[in-house]
């Protein structure tokens, strides 16, 4: 489980409710959680605030090099 999925679950959100709160598509959240993409910098702080963690905690994920930004 990567950091995005971990902190989303800890915060009590489903992929759909997190996406609704961030005004994005649920498939975008799924891409973050499968290391197919990372949030754009402007969205990253909003995600961290929603999940009650720091940006640094979200970005501490293994095997996520070389992915493109989406969302």
PDB file of N, CA, C, O and CB in Angstrom:
ATOM      1  N   UNK A   1       0.869  -1.187   0.000  1.00  0.00           N
ATOM      2  CA  UNK A   1       0.000   0.000   0.000  1.00  0.00           C
ATOM      3  C   UNK A   1       0.903   1.233   0.000  1.00  0.00           C
ATOM      4  O   UNK A   1       1.827   1.334   0.807  1.00  0.00           O
ATOM      5  CB  UNK A   1      -0.982   0.007   1.249  1.00  0.00           C
ATOM      6  N   UNK A   2       0.630   2.168  -0.908  1.00  0.00           N
ATOM      7  CA  UNK A   2       1.468   3.362  -0.932  1.00  0.00           C
ATOM      8  C   UNK A   2       0.948   4.418   0.038  1.00  0.00           C
ATOM      9  O   UNK A   2      -0.104   4.240   0.652  1.00  0.00           O
ATOM     10  CB  UNK A   2       1.536   3.937  -2.348  1.00  0.00           C
ATOM     11  N   UNK A   3       1.684   5.508   0.172  1.00  0.00           N
ATOM     12  CA  UNK A   3       1.346   6.553   1.140  1.00  0.00           C
ATOM     13  C   UNK A   3       0.001   7.206   0.868  1.00  0.00           C
ATOM     14  O   UNK A   3      -0.726   7.540   1.803  1.00  0.00           O
ATOM     15  CB  UNK A   3       2.417   7.606   1.147  1.00  0.00           C
ATOM     16  N   UNK A   4      -0.336   7.389  -0.392  1.00  0.00           N
ATOM     17  CA  UNK A   4      -1.610   8.039  -0.712  1.00  0.00           C
ATOM     18  C   UNK A   4      -2.778   7.178  -0.247  1.00  0.00           C
ATOM     19  O   UNK A   4      -3.732   7.694   0.335  1.00  0.00           O
ATOM     20  CB  UNK A   4      -1.717   8.311  -2.227  1.00  0.00           C
ATOM     21  N   UNK A   5      -2.714   5.888  -0.493  1.00  0.00           N
ATOM     22  CA  UNK A   5      -3.783   4.983  -0.048  1.00  0.00           C
ATOM     23  C   UNK A   5      -3.802   4.891   1.479  1.00  0.00           C
ATOM     24  O   UNK A   5      -4.866   4.928   2.096  1.00  0.00           O
ATOM     25  CB  UNK A   5      -3.598   3.573  -0.668  1.00  0.00           C
ATOM     26  N   UNK A   6      -2.634   4.772   2.072  1.00  0.00           N
ATOM     27  CA  UNK A   6      -2.526   4.641   3.524  1.00  0.00           C
ATOM     28  C   UNK A   6      -3.176   5.823   4.243  1.00  0.00           C
ATOM     29  O   UNK A   6      -4.017   5.629   5.121  1.00  0.00           O
ATOM     30  CB  UNK A   6      -1.058   4.523   3.934  1.00  0.00           C
ATOM     31  N   UNK A   7      -2.795   7.028   3.881  1.00  0.00           N
ATOM     32  CA  UNK A   7      -3.324   8.206   4.576  1.00  0.00           C
ATOM     33  C   UNK A   7      -4.785   8.481   4.239  1.00  0.00           C
ATOM     34  O   UNK A   7      -5.517   9.031   5.061  1.00  0.00           O
ATOM     35  CB  UNK A   7      -2.491   9.422   4.236  1.00  0.00           C
ATOM     36  N   UNK A   8      -5.211   8.106   3.045  1.00  0.00           N
ATOM     37  CA  UNK A   8      -6.633   8.234   2.706  1.00  0.00           C
ATOM     38  C   UNK A   8      -7.472   7.331   3.600  1.00  0.00           C
ATOM     39  O   UNK A   8      -8.496   7.752   4.138  1.00  0.00           O
ATOM     40  CB  UNK A   8      -6.875   7.888   1.218  1.00  0.00           C
ATOM     41  N   UNK A   9      -7.035   6.104   3.754  1.00  0.00           N
ATOM     42  CA  UNK A   9      -7.767   5.146   4.580  1.00  0.00           C
ATOM     43  C   UNK A   9      -7.761   5.569   6.045  1.00  0.00           C
ATOM     44  O   UNK A   9      -8.789   5.502   6.719  1.00  0.00           O
ATOM     45  CB  UNK A   9      -7.165   3.745   4.435  1.00  0.00           C
ATOM     46  N   UNK A  10      -6.608   6.003   6.535  1.00  0.00           N
ATOM     47  CA  UNK A  10      -6.518   6.473   7.921  1.00  0.00           C
ATOM     48  C   UNK A  10      -7.468   7.644   8.156  1.00  0.00           C
ATOM     49  O   UNK A  10      -8.081   7.745   9.218  1.00  0.00           O
ATOM     50  CB  UNK A  10      -5.073   6.885   8.259  1.00  0.00           C
ATOM     51  N   UNK A  11      -7.589   8.531   7.162  1.00  0.00           N
ATOM     52  CA  UNK A  11      -8.470   9.697   7.288  1.00  0.00           C
ATOM     53  C   UNK A  11      -9.945   9.332   7.133  1.00  0.00           C
ATOM     54  O   UNK A  11     -10.818  10.162   7.387  1.00  0.00           O
ATOM     55  CB  UNK A  11      -8.094  10.746   6.254  1.00  0.00           C
ATOM     56  N   UNK A  12     -10.225   8.102   6.720  1.00  0.00           N
ATOM     57  CA  UNK A  12     -11.604   7.643   6.636  1.00  0.00           C
ATOM     58  C   UNK A  12     -12.313   7.934   5.326  1.00  0.00           C
ATOM     59  O   UNK A  12     -13.542   7.980   5.277  1.00  0.00           O
ATOM     60  CB  UNK A  12     -12.368   8.242   7.721  1.00  0.00           C
ATOM     61  N   UNK A  13     -11.543   8.129   4.267  1.00  0.00           N
ATOM     62  CA  UNK A  13     -12.123   8.414   2.956  1.00  0.00           C
ATOM     63  C   UNK A  13     -12.061   7.199   2.040  1.00  0.00           C
ATOM     64  O   UNK A  13     -11.130   6.398   2.118  1.00  0.00           O
ATOM     65  CB  UNK A  13     -11.406   9.589   2.307  1.00  0.00           C
ATOM     66  N   UNK A  14     -13.051   7.070   1.179  1.00  0.00           N
ATOM     67  CA  UNK A  14     -12.952   6.146   0.058  1.00  0.00           C
ATOM     68  C   UNK A  14     -12.314   6.933  -1.083  1.00  0.00           C
ATOM     69  O   UNK A  14     -12.154   8.150  -0.986  1.00  0.00           O
ATOM     70  CB  UNK A  14     -14.369   5.544  -0.350  1.00  0.00           C
ATOM     71  N   UNK A  15     -11.953   6.248  -2.157  1.00  0.00           N
ATOM     72  CA  UNK A  15     -11.419   6.971  -3.311  1.00  0.00           C
ATOM     73  C   UNK A  15     -12.460   7.947  -3.845  1.00  0.00           C
ATOM     74  O   UNK A  15     -12.119   9.050  -4.272  1.00  0.00           O
ATOM     75  CB  UNK A  15     -10.985   5.989  -4.420  1.00  0.00           C
ATOM     76  N   UNK A  16     -13.709   7.548  -3.823  1.00  0.00           N
ATOM     77  CA  UNK A  16     -14.778   8.412  -4.343  1.00  0.00           C
ATOM     78  C   UNK A  16     -14.987   9.632  -3.454  1.00  0.00           C
ATOM     79  O   UNK A  16     -15.098  10.746  -3.966  1.00  0.00           O
ATOM     80  CB  UNK A  16     -16.089   7.626  -4.465  1.00  0.00           C
ATOM     81  N   UNK A  17     -15.044   9.451  -2.141  1.00  0.00           N
ATOM     82  CA  UNK A  17     -15.274  10.609  -1.264  1.00  0.00           C
ATOM     83  C   UNK A  17     -14.074  11.549  -1.254  1.00  0.00           C
ATOM     84  O   UNK A  17     -14.240  12.764  -1.149  1.00  0.00           O
ATOM     85  CB  UNK A  17     -15.580  10.144   0.163  1.00  0.00           C
ATOM     86  N   UNK A  18     -12.871  11.000  -1.361  1.00  0.00           N
ATOM     87  CA  UNK A  18     -11.688  11.859  -1.441  1.00  0.00           C
ATOM     88  C   UNK A  18     -11.725  12.666  -2.733  1.00  0.00           C
ATOM     89  O   UNK A  18     -11.468  13.869  -2.728  1.00  0.00           O
ATOM     90  CB  UNK A  18     -10.385  11.018  -1.363  1.00  0.00           C
ATOM     91  N   UNK A  19     -12.043  12.006  -3.830  1.00  0.00           N
ATOM     92  CA  UNK A  19     -12.123  12.702  -5.121  1.00  0.00           C
ATOM     93  C   UNK A  19     -13.188  13.789  -5.091  1.00  0.00           C
ATOM     94  O   UNK A  19     -12.963  14.894  -5.585  1.00  0.00           O
ATOM     95  CB  UNK A  19     -12.423  11.707  -6.252  1.00  0.00           C
ATOM     96  N   UNK A  20     -14.343  13.483  -4.516  1.00  0.00           N
ATOM     97  CA  UNK A  20     -15.407  14.492  -4.412  1.00  0.00           C
ATOM     98  C   UNK A  20     -14.942  15.695  -3.602  1.00  0.00           C
ATOM     99  O   UNK A  20     -15.215  16.835  -3.976  1.00  0.00           O
ATOM    100  CB  UNK A  20     -16.667  13.884  -3.771  1.00  0.00           C
ATOM    101  N   UNK A  21     -14.247  15.454  -2.506  1.00  0.00           N
ATOM    102  CA  UNK A  21     -13.766  16.553  -1.658  1.00  0.00           C
ATOM    103  C   UNK A  21     -12.733  17.415  -2.367  1.00  0.00           C
ATOM    104  O   UNK A  21     -12.636  18.616  -2.117  1.00  0.00           O
ATOM    105  CB  UNK A  21     -13.171  16.001  -0.373  1.00  0.00           C
ATOM    106  N   UNK A  22     -11.961  16.792  -3.255  1.00  0.00           N
ATOM    107  CA  UNK A  22     -10.915  17.510  -3.984  1.00  0.00           C
ATOM    108  C   UNK A  22     -11.383  18.020  -5.344  1.00  0.00           C
ATOM    109  O   UNK A  22     -10.633  18.692  -6.052  1.00  0.00           O
ATOM    110  CB  UNK A  22      -9.714  16.615  -4.170  1.00  0.00           C
ATOM    111  N   UNK A  23     -12.637  17.696  -5.709  1.00  0.00           N
ATOM    112  CA  UNK A  23     -13.218  18.109  -6.996  1.00  0.00           C
ATOM    113  C   UNK A  23     -12.418  17.570  -8.177  1.00  0.00           C
ATOM    114  O   UNK A  23     -12.115  18.284  -9.132  1.00  0.00           O
ATOM    115  CB  UNK A  23     -13.292  19.634  -7.078  1.00  0.00           C
ATOM    116  N   UNK A  24     -12.086  16.274  -8.076  1.00  0.00           N
ATOM    117  CA  UNK A  24     -11.373  15.600  -9.149  1.00  0.00           C
ATOM    118  C   UNK A  24     -12.066  14.273  -9.445  1.00  0.00           C
ATOM    119  O   UNK A  24     -12.997  13.881  -8.742  1.00  0.00           O
ATOM    120  CB  UNK A  24      -9.881  15.378  -8.776  1.00  0.00           C
ATOM    121  N   UNK A  25     -11.612  13.593 -10.476  1.00  0.00           N
ATOM    122  CA  UNK A  25     -12.167  12.308 -10.867  1.00  0.00           C
ATOM    123  C   UNK A  25     -11.616  11.202  -9.964  1.00  0.00           C
ATOM    124  O   UNK A  25     -10.425  11.208  -9.653  1.00  0.00           O
ATOM    125  CB  UNK A  25     -11.853  12.010 -12.348  1.00  0.00           C
ATOM    126  N   UNK A  26     -12.448  10.260  -9.540  1.00  0.00           N
ATOM    127  CA  UNK A  26     -11.947   9.154  -8.712  1.00  0.00           C
ATOM    128  C   UNK A  26     -10.819   8.357  -9.373  1.00  0.00           C
ATOM    129  O   UNK A  26      -9.974   7.795  -8.677  1.00  0.00           O
ATOM    130  CB  UNK A  26     -13.083   8.220  -8.378  1.00  0.00           C
ATOM    131  N   UNK A  27     -10.798   8.304 -10.688  1.00  0.00           N
ATOM    132  CA  UNK A  27      -9.712   7.575 -11.353  1.00  0.00           C
ATOM    133  C   UNK A  27      -8.363   8.248 -11.118  1.00  0.00           C
ATOM    134  O   UNK A  27      -7.325   7.589 -11.163  1.00  0.00           O
ATOM    135  CB  UNK A  27      -9.985   7.468 -12.857  1.00  0.00           C
ATOM    136  N   UNK A  28      -8.372   9.543 -10.871  1.00  0.00           N
ATOM    137  CA  UNK A  28      -7.138  10.254 -10.560  1.00  0.00           C
ATOM    138  C   UNK A  28      -6.585   9.783  -9.223  1.00  0.00           C
ATOM    139  O   UNK A  28      -5.383   9.550  -9.096  1.00  0.00           O
ATOM    140  CB  UNK A  28      -7.375  11.773 -10.538  1.00  0.00           C
ATOM    141  N   UNK A  29      -7.451   9.641  -8.227  1.00  0.00           N
ATOM    142  CA  UNK A  29      -7.025   9.136  -6.917  1.00  0.00           C
ATOM    143  C   UNK A  29      -6.464   7.724  -7.075  1.00  0.00           C
ATOM    144  O   UNK A  29      -5.445   7.388  -6.471  1.00  0.00           O
ATOM    145  CB  UNK A  29      -8.211   9.145  -5.903  1.00  0.00           C
ATOM    146  N   UNK A  30      -7.117   6.912  -7.871  1.00  0.00           N
ATOM    147  CA  UNK A  30      -6.639   5.544  -8.112  1.00  0.00           C
ATOM    148  C   UNK A  30      -5.249   5.546  -8.747  1.00  0.00           C
ATOM    149  O   UNK A  30      -4.413   4.707  -8.413  1.00  0.00           O
ATOM    150  CB  UNK A  30      -7.626   4.784  -9.014  1.00  0.00           C
ATOM    151  N   UNK A  31      -5.001   6.475  -9.651  1.00  0.00           N
ATOM    152  CA  UNK A  31      -3.676   6.564 -10.286  1.00  0.00           C
ATOM    153  C   UNK A  31      -2.602   6.921  -9.276  1.00  0.00           C
ATOM    154  O   UNK A  31      -1.487   6.404  -9.344  1.00  0.00           O
ATOM    155  CB  UNK A  31      -3.688   7.598 -11.413  1.00  0.00           C
ATOM    156  N   UNK A  32      -2.929   7.805  -8.338  1.00  0.00           N
ATOM    157  CA  UNK A  32      -1.957   8.140  -7.287  1.00  0.00           C
ATOM    158  C   UNK A  32      -1.617   6.905  -6.470  1.00  0.00           C
ATOM    159  O   UNK A  32      -0.463   6.679  -6.105  1.00  0.00           O
ATOM    160  CB  UNK A  32      -2.505   9.253  -6.365  1.00  0.00           C
ATOM    161  N   UNK A  33      -2.638   6.113  -6.192  1.00  0.00           N
ATOM    162  CA  UNK A  33      -2.472   4.968  -5.297  1.00  0.00           C
ATOM    163  C   UNK A  33      -1.836   3.765  -5.978  1.00  0.00           C
ATOM    164  O   UNK A  33      -1.407   2.830  -5.302  1.00  0.00           O
ATOM    165  CB  UNK A  33      -3.804   4.571  -4.728  1.00  0.00           C
ATOM    166  N   UNK A  34      -1.769   3.772  -7.277  1.00  0.00           N
ATOM    167  CA  UNK A  34      -1.107   2.693  -8.015  1.00  0.00           C
ATOM    168  C   UNK A  34       0.207   3.169  -8.630  1.00  0.00           C
ATOM    169  O   UNK A  34       0.773   2.495  -9.491  1.00  0.00           O
ATOM    170  CB  UNK A  34      -2.033   2.149  -9.111  1.00  0.00           C
ATOM    171  N   UNK A  35       0.685   4.315  -8.194  1.00  0.00           N
ATOM    172  CA  UNK A  35       1.948   4.896  -8.645  1.00  0.00           C
ATOM    173  C   UNK A  35       1.996   5.148 -10.141  1.00  0.00           C
ATOM    174  O   UNK A  35       3.070   5.130 -10.742  1.00  0.00           O
ATOM    175  CB  UNK A  35       3.079   4.002  -8.260  1.00  0.00           C
ATOM    176  N   UNK A  36       0.842   5.380 -10.741  1.00  0.00           N
ATOM    177  CA  UNK A  36       0.797   5.738 -12.161  1.00  0.00           C
ATOM    178  C   UNK A  36       0.869   7.246 -12.348  1.00  0.00           C
ATOM    179  O   UNK A  36       1.089   7.728 -13.460  1.00  0.00           O
ATOM    180  CB  UNK A  36      -0.476   5.190 -12.810  1.00  0.00           C
ATOM    181  N   UNK A  37       0.684   7.991 -11.262  1.00  0.00           N
ATOM    182  CA  UNK A  37       0.738   9.458 -11.313  1.00  0.00           C
ATOM    183  C   UNK A  37       0.886   9.991  -9.903  1.00  0.00           C
ATOM    184  O   UNK A  37       0.650   9.280  -8.925  1.00  0.00           O
ATOM    185  CB  UNK A  37      -0.534  10.053 -11.995  1.00  0.00           C
ATOM    186  N   UNK A  38       1.277  11.237  -9.811  1.00  0.00           N
ATOM    187  CA  UNK A  38       1.313  11.968  -8.546  1.00  0.00           C
ATOM    188  C   UNK A  38       0.537  13.264  -8.756  1.00  0.00           C
ATOM    189  O   UNK A  38       0.461  13.758  -9.881  1.00  0.00           O
ATOM    190  CB  UNK A  38       2.796  12.251  -8.072  1.00  0.00           C
ATOM    191  N   UNK A  39      -0.041  13.824  -7.691  1.00  0.00           N
ATOM    192  CA  UNK A  39      -0.776  15.085  -7.846  1.00  0.00           C
ATOM    193  C   UNK A  39       0.150  16.217  -8.265  1.00  0.00           C
ATOM    194  O   UNK A  39       1.329  16.236  -7.914  1.00  0.00           O
ATOM    195  CB  UNK A  39      -1.488  15.452  -6.541  1.00  0.00           C
ATOM    196  N   UNK A  40      -0.390  17.137  -9.006  1.00  0.00           N
ATOM    197  CA  UNK A  40       0.337  18.369  -9.316  1.00  0.00           C
ATOM    198  C   UNK A  40       0.629  19.097  -8.014  1.00  0.00           C
ATOM    199  O   UNK A  40      -0.063  18.904  -7.014  1.00  0.00           O
ATOM    200  CB  UNK A  40      -0.474  19.281 -10.294  1.00  0.00           C
ATOM    201  N   UNK A  41       1.646  19.925  -8.034  1.00  0.00           N
ATOM    202  CA  UNK A  41       2.066  20.613  -6.805  1.00  0.00           C
ATOM    203  C   UNK A  41       0.942  21.441  -6.195  1.00  0.00           C
ATOM    204  O   UNK A  41       0.835  21.511  -4.971  1.00  0.00           O
ATOM    205  CB  UNK A  41       3.260  21.511  -7.091  1.00  0.00           C
ATOM    206  N   UNK A  42       0.109  22.064  -7.009  1.00  0.00           N
ATOM    207  CA  UNK A  42      -0.985  22.876  -6.484  1.00  0.00           C
ATOM    208  C   UNK A  42      -2.044  22.063  -5.762  1.00  0.00           C
ATOM    209  O   UNK A  42      -2.753  22.590  -4.905  1.00  0.00           O
ATOM    210  CB  UNK A  42      -1.625  23.641  -7.597  1.00  0.00           C
ATOM    211  N   UNK A  43      -2.155  20.809  -6.091  1.00  0.00           N
ATOM    212  CA  UNK A  43      -3.147  19.932  -5.473  1.00  0.00           C
ATOM    213  C   UNK A  43      -2.573  19.150  -4.297  1.00  0.00           C
ATOM    214  O   UNK A  43      -3.316  18.695  -3.428  1.00  0.00           O
ATOM    215  CB  UNK A  43      -3.701  18.970  -6.503  1.00  0.00           C
ATOM    216  N   UNK A  44      -1.271  18.996  -4.271  1.00  0.00           N
ATOM    217  CA  UNK A  44      -0.621  18.179  -3.251  1.00  0.00           C
ATOM    218  C   UNK A  44      -0.898  18.663  -1.836  1.00  0.00           C
ATOM    219  O   UNK A  44      -1.164  17.847  -0.955  1.00  0.00           O
ATOM    220  CB  UNK A  44       0.859  18.154  -3.489  1.00  0.00           C
ATOM    221  N   UNK A  45      -0.842  19.953  -1.598  1.00  0.00           N
ATOM    222  CA  UNK A  45      -1.122  20.493  -0.266  1.00  0.00           C
ATOM    223  C   UNK A  45      -2.577  20.256   0.129  1.00  0.00           C
ATOM    224  O   UNK A  45      -2.866  19.973   1.292  1.00  0.00           O
ATOM    225  CB  UNK A  45      -0.802  21.994  -0.220  1.00  0.00           C
ATOM    226  N   UNK A  46      -3.485  20.370  -0.822  1.00  0.00           N
ATOM    227  CA  UNK A  46      -4.907  20.098  -0.531  1.00  0.00           C
ATOM    228  C   UNK A  46      -5.114  18.639  -0.143  1.00  0.00           C
ATOM    229  O   UNK A  46      -5.893  18.336   0.761  1.00  0.00           O
ATOM    230  CB  UNK A  46      -5.788  20.447  -1.751  1.00  0.00           C
ATOM    231  N   UNK A  47      -4.416  17.738  -0.826  1.00  0.00           N
ATOM    232  CA  UNK A  47      -4.514  16.315  -0.497  1.00  0.00           C
ATOM    233  C   UNK A  47      -3.976  16.072   0.911  1.00  0.00           C
ATOM    234  O   UNK A  47      -4.612  15.380   1.706  1.00  0.00           O
ATOM    235  CB  UNK A  47      -3.740  15.455  -1.531  1.00  0.00           C
ATOM    236  N   UNK A  48      -2.822  16.629   1.219  1.00  0.00           N
ATOM    237  CA  UNK A  48      -2.232  16.463   2.548  1.00  0.00           C
ATOM    238  C   UNK A  48      -3.160  17.008   3.630  1.00  0.00           C
ATOM    239  O   UNK A  48      -3.334  16.375   4.671  1.00  0.00           O
ATOM    240  CB  UNK A  48      -0.869  17.165   2.619  1.00  0.00           C
ATOM    241  N   UNK A  49      -3.748  18.158   3.397  1.00  0.00           N
ATOM    242  CA  UNK A  49      -4.679  18.725   4.374  1.00  0.00           C
ATOM    243  C   UNK A  49      -5.906  17.837   4.551  1.00  0.00           C
ATOM    244  O   UNK A  49      -6.362  17.627   5.675  1.00  0.00           O
ATOM    245  CB  UNK A  49      -5.109  20.129   3.947  1.00  0.00           C
ATOM    246  N   UNK A  50      -6.437  17.320   3.462  1.00  0.00           N
ATOM    247  CA  UNK A  50      -7.602  16.452   3.528  1.00  0.00           C
ATOM    248  C   UNK A  50      -7.288  15.178   4.301  1.00  0.00           C
ATOM    249  O   UNK A  50      -8.110  14.705   5.086  1.00  0.00           O
ATOM    250  CB  UNK A  50      -8.092  16.112   2.122  1.00  0.00           C
ATOM    251  N   UNK A  51      -6.102  14.625   4.081  1.00  0.00           N
ATOM    252  CA  UNK A  51      -5.718  13.367   4.714  1.00  0.00           C
ATOM    253  C   UNK A  51      -5.072  13.569   6.085  1.00  0.00           C
ATOM    254  O   UNK A  51      -4.693  12.595   6.735  1.00  0.00           O
ATOM    255  CB  UNK A  51      -4.771  12.613   3.814  1.00  0.00           C
ATOM    256  N   UNK A  52      -4.944  14.801   6.523  1.00  0.00           N
ATOM    257  CA  UNK A  52      -4.377  15.125   7.843  1.00  0.00           C
ATOM    258  C   UNK A  52      -2.947  14.602   7.997  1.00  0.00           C
ATOM    259  O   UNK A  52      -2.597  13.974   8.996  1.00  0.00           O
ATOM    260  CB  UNK A  52      -5.260  14.544   8.953  1.00  0.00           C
ATOM    261  N   UNK A  53      -2.145  14.876   6.989  1.00  0.00           N
ATOM    262  CA  UNK A  53      -0.735  14.491   7.041  1.00  0.00           C
ATOM    263  C   UNK A  53       0.073  15.573   6.331  1.00  0.00           C
ATOM    264  O   UNK A  53      -0.486  16.540   5.813  1.00  0.00           O
ATOM    265  CB  UNK A  53      -0.498  13.079   6.385  1.00  0.00           C
ATOM    266  N   UNK A  54       1.371  15.402   6.313  1.00  0.00           N
ATOM    267  CA  UNK A  54       2.216  16.380   5.632  1.00  0.00           C
ATOM    268  C   UNK A  54       2.463  15.957   4.183  1.00  0.00           C
ATOM    269  O   UNK A  54       2.287  14.793   3.824  1.00  0.00           O
ATOM    270  CB  UNK A  54       3.555  16.548   6.378  1.00  0.00           C
ATOM    271  N   UNK A  55       2.864  16.901   3.378  1.00  0.00           N
ATOM    272  CA  UNK A  55       3.232  16.609   1.997  1.00  0.00           C
ATOM    273  C   UNK A  55       4.389  15.619   1.991  1.00  0.00           C
ATOM    274  O   UNK A  55       4.418  14.695   1.177  1.00  0.00           O
ATOM    275  CB  UNK A  55       3.611  17.909   1.232  1.00  0.00           C
ATOM    276  N   UNK A  56       5.336  15.811   2.896  1.00  0.00           N
ATOM    277  CA  UNK A  56       6.481  14.911   2.993  1.00  0.00           C
ATOM    278  C   UNK A  56       6.035  13.478   3.251  1.00  0.00           C
ATOM    279  O   UNK A  56       6.574  12.548   2.651  1.00  0.00           O
ATOM    280  CB  UNK A  56       7.427  15.372   4.100  1.00  0.00           C
ATOM    281  N   UNK A  57       5.064  13.289   4.128  1.00  0.00           N
ATOM    282  CA  UNK A  57       4.565  11.943   4.400  1.00  0.00           C
ATOM    283  C   UNK A  57       3.935  11.326   3.149  1.00  0.00           C
ATOM    284  O   UNK A  57       4.126  10.142   2.874  1.00  0.00           O
ATOM    285  CB  UNK A  57       3.544  11.975   5.545  1.00  0.00           C
ATOM    286  N   UNK A  58       3.195  12.119   2.405  1.00  0.00           N
ATOM    287  CA  UNK A  58       2.576  11.606   1.176  1.00  0.00           C
ATOM    288  C   UNK A  58       3.613  11.196   0.140  1.00  0.00           C
ATOM    289  O   UNK A  58       3.432  10.207  -0.571  1.00  0.00           O
ATOM    290  CB  UNK A  58       1.648  12.653   0.580  1.00  0.00           C
ATOM    291  N   UNK A  59       4.684  11.945   0.058  1.00  0.00           N
ATOM    292  CA  UNK A  59       5.680  11.697  -0.979  1.00  0.00           C
ATOM    293  C   UNK A  59       6.678  10.616  -0.613  1.00  0.00           C
ATOM    294  O   UNK A  59       7.475  10.210  -1.459  1.00  0.00           O
ATOM    295  CB  UNK A  59       6.412  12.957  -1.282  1.00  0.00           C
ATOM    296  N   UNK A  60       6.658  10.147   0.603  1.00  0.00           N
ATOM    297  CA  UNK A  60       7.545   9.054   1.019  1.00  0.00           C
ATOM    298  C   UNK A  60       6.960   7.732   0.555  1.00  0.00           C
ATOM    299  O   UNK A  60       6.379   6.978   1.335  1.00  0.00           O
ATOM    300  CB  UNK A  60       7.747   9.050   2.562  1.00  0.00           C
ATOM    301  N   UNK A  61       7.125   7.471  -0.718  1.00  0.00           N
ATOM    302  CA  UNK A  61       6.555   6.267  -1.300  1.00  0.00           C
ATOM    303  C   UNK A  61       7.618   5.558  -2.113  1.00  0.00           C
ATOM    304  O   UNK A  61       8.407   6.193  -2.813  1.00  0.00           O
ATOM    305  CB  UNK A  61       5.325   6.597  -2.172  1.00  0.00           C
ATOM    306  N   UNK A  62       7.632   4.256  -2.019  1.00  0.00           N
ATOM    307  CA  UNK A  62       8.632   3.460  -2.727  1.00  0.00           C
ATOM    308  C   UNK A  62       8.215   3.233  -4.169  1.00  0.00           C
ATOM    309  O   UNK A  62       7.033   3.062  -4.469  1.00  0.00           O
ATOM    310  CB  UNK A  62       8.849   2.120  -2.024  1.00  0.00           C
ATOM    311  N   UNK A  63       9.203   3.234  -5.057  1.00  0.00           N
ATOM    312  CA  UNK A  63       8.966   2.859  -6.439  1.00  0.00           C
ATOM    313  C   UNK A  63       8.135   3.829  -7.257  1.00  0.00           C
ATOM    314  O   UNK A  63       7.479   3.406  -8.209  1.00  0.00           O
ATOM    315  CB  UNK A  63       8.322   1.565  -6.466  1.00  0.00           C
ATOM    316  N   UNK A  64       8.134   5.097  -6.931  1.00  0.00           N
ATOM    317  CA  UNK A  64       7.277   6.033  -7.644  1.00  0.00           C
ATOM    318  C   UNK A  64       8.062   6.945  -8.589  1.00  0.00           C
ATOM    319  O   UNK A  64       7.552   7.984  -9.009  1.00  0.00           O
ATOM    320  CB  UNK A  64       6.503   6.870  -6.656  1.00  0.00           C
ATOM    321  N   UNK A  65       9.286   6.568  -8.924  1.00  0.00           N
ATOM    322  CA  UNK A  65      10.074   7.419  -9.797  1.00  0.00           C
ATOM    323  C   UNK A  65       9.555   7.366 -11.222  1.00  0.00           C
ATOM    324  O   UNK A  65       9.091   6.327 -11.691  1.00  0.00           O
ATOM    325  CB  UNK A  65      11.536   7.014  -9.756  1.00  0.00           C
ATOM    326  N   UNK A  66       9.639   8.475 -11.887  1.00  0.00           N
ATOM    327  CA  UNK A  66       9.312   8.519 -13.295  1.00  0.00           C
ATOM    328  C   UNK A  66       7.847   8.559 -13.643  1.00  0.00           C
ATOM    329  O   UNK A  66       7.483   8.259 -14.780  1.00  0.00           O
ATOM    330  CB  UNK A  66       9.894   7.388 -13.936  1.00  0.00           C
ATOM    331  N   UNK A  67       6.990   8.920 -12.703  1.00  0.00           N
ATOM    332  CA  UNK A  67       5.575   9.010 -13.028  1.00  0.00           C
ATOM    333  C   UNK A  67       5.214  10.437 -13.385  1.00  0.00           C
ATOM    334  O   UNK A  67       5.862  11.381 -12.932  1.00  0.00           O
ATOM    335  CB  UNK A  67       4.716   8.515 -11.861  1.00  0.00           C
ATOM    336  N   UNK A  68       4.201  10.592 -14.180  1.00  0.00           N
ATOM    337  CA  UNK A  68       3.787  11.930 -14.600  1.00  0.00           C
ATOM    338  C   UNK A  68       2.753  12.509 -13.628  1.00  0.00           C
ATOM    339  O   UNK A  68       2.081  11.762 -12.917  1.00  0.00           O
ATOM    340  CB  UNK A  68       3.211  11.890 -16.031  1.00  0.00           C
ATOM    341  N   UNK A  69       2.630  13.826 -13.600  1.00  0.00           N
ATOM    342  CA  UNK A  69       1.647  14.490 -12.755  1.00  0.00           C
ATOM    343  C   UNK A  69       0.293  14.482 -13.420  1.00  0.00           C
ATOM    344  O   UNK A  69       0.174  14.757 -14.614  1.00  0.00           O
ATOM    345  CB  UNK A  69       2.074  15.918 -12.444  1.00  0.00           C
ATOM    346  N   UNK A  70      -0.725  14.168 -12.648  1.00  0.00           N
ATOM    347  CA  UNK A  70      -2.111  14.145 -13.118  1.00  0.00           C
ATOM    348  C   UNK A  70      -2.977  14.736 -12.034  1.00  0.00           C
ATOM    349  O   UNK A  70      -2.703  14.537 -10.850  1.00  0.00           O
ATOM    350  CB  UNK A  70      -2.576  12.700 -13.482  1.00  0.00           C
ATOM    351  N   UNK A  71      -4.010  15.454 -12.404  1.00  0.00           N
ATOM    352  CA  UNK A  71      -4.976  15.942 -11.419  1.00  0.00           C
ATOM    353  C   UNK A  71      -4.723  17.336 -11.091  1.00  0.00           C
ATOM    354  O   UNK A  71      -5.438  17.918 -10.275  1.00  0.00           O
ATOM    355  CB  UNK A  71      -4.955  15.136 -10.180  1.00  0.00           C
TER     356      UNK A  71
END
